[in-house]
Amino acid sequence: VVEAAVRYVRPARLDDLLDVRCWVSERRRASFRFGYEIQNAAGESVATGSTLHACWDPATAKMIAVPDWLVAIMPVVAEGRAAG
């Protein structure tokens, strides 16, 4: 995770049931961004956010292209379907 952002819209309490939605909002050669929305049981937005993820080779510590296997499952995430 290279970057994380959150915007709080309204409070959520410890025992609230929350619905978390996640999608791929941006993809570049070596990085991608997830968008998030959290809603309470009434369907009201509690928070929105995003995380930016970078792909890198641990052996060289250099950025690499997003792997093909990850690109292949991004449409599944974008449609909100569970993989597997």
N, C-alpha and C positions, 0 to 999 in steps of 0.2 A: 504494500500500500504506500503510494507516494503522497497522496493527499486525501483528506477526509473533511467533509463539511456537513453541517446539520443546521436546519432552521426549525426551531421549536415554535409550534403554532398555538397549542393549548396544552394544559397539563394532562398527564396520564398518572394514574395512581397504581400502587403496587399490585392490587388485585384486579385491575382492568384487563379485559380480553382485548388484545390488539391484533390487527391484521397488517402484516408487513408485505409490501409488494416490492419486487426488485426487477430491474430490466437493464439491458445494455443500452446506454444512451449515446455512446460514442465509441468508435473503434479507429485506432490509428495503426501504423505499422508495428510498433512495439509496445503499445499501451491500449487500455480500454477503460471506460468509465461505467460504473453501475449507478443508476438512479434508484432512489428509494422513496416510498411513501408509507407512512404508518398511519392507520386509521383506528379509531375506537369502535366499539360495537354499534354505535349509532351512525357509523359511516363518516364521522367528522375527522378531518385531518388533524393529527396530533403533531406530526413532524415530517419534514422532507429532507432529503440529503443526497449525497453522492460520495463515492470513493473512486479514486483513480489508481489503477493497478498497472505496474510496468513489468515487462517480461525481461529476464536477464539470465545469463549463463553463470551459475555459481563458480564454475572453474576459472572463468576469465573476468568475472565481475563486470561484463559488458552487456549492454542492451542487445536483445535479439528480437526477431519478429515474433508476433503472437503465434504460437504453435497451431498447426492445421487442425489438430484434434479439438483445440479450444474454440477456434473459429467455427468449426462444424457444430458445436453445441450452443453457440450464441443465439441462433434463432429460437431454440427451445426455451431459453431463458427469456427472450424478448416476448414470446407469446404467453409467458406465465405458466408453462407446463413443467411438471416435474420430470426430470430425466431419470429413467430407471425406476 
